[in-house]
Amino acid sequence: MIYPAPEFQAFETQLLARGSLNPKVRDIQRFFIGNARDVDMDRQGRLLLPGPLRSAASLGSKATLSGIGNLFELWDADTFDRRNADTADALAADAAAGDLPDVLMDISL
């Protein structure tokens, strides 16, 4: 996930406000906050990702940047394409069965 700095700061504030006495909450805080990195663009507008982030995202030679509201997701291109195909199949099956999540039922496509 890639957040603009102000969005990540808001997310970080919300997550830290949950306290850290619960070990699961602390694990989630460590995962998201402890692994976050500021990333700069080079002169050509490319993001320079540290090796551990590229490895954690299983990025190959091609990547896909997907925007979702206030964040972006960075995917290995082949993984993204497979995931989209799987999601399309699952959505079609769920829609045919009338089994979409209730929170989506009042949204018109």
Buried (B, 14 or more C-beta within 10 A) or exposed (E): EBBEEEEBEEBBEEBEEEEEEEEEBEEBBEEBEEEBEEEEEEEEEEBEBEEEBBEEBEBEEEBBEEEEEEBBEBBBBBBBEEBEEEEEEEEEEEEEEEEEEEEEEEEEE
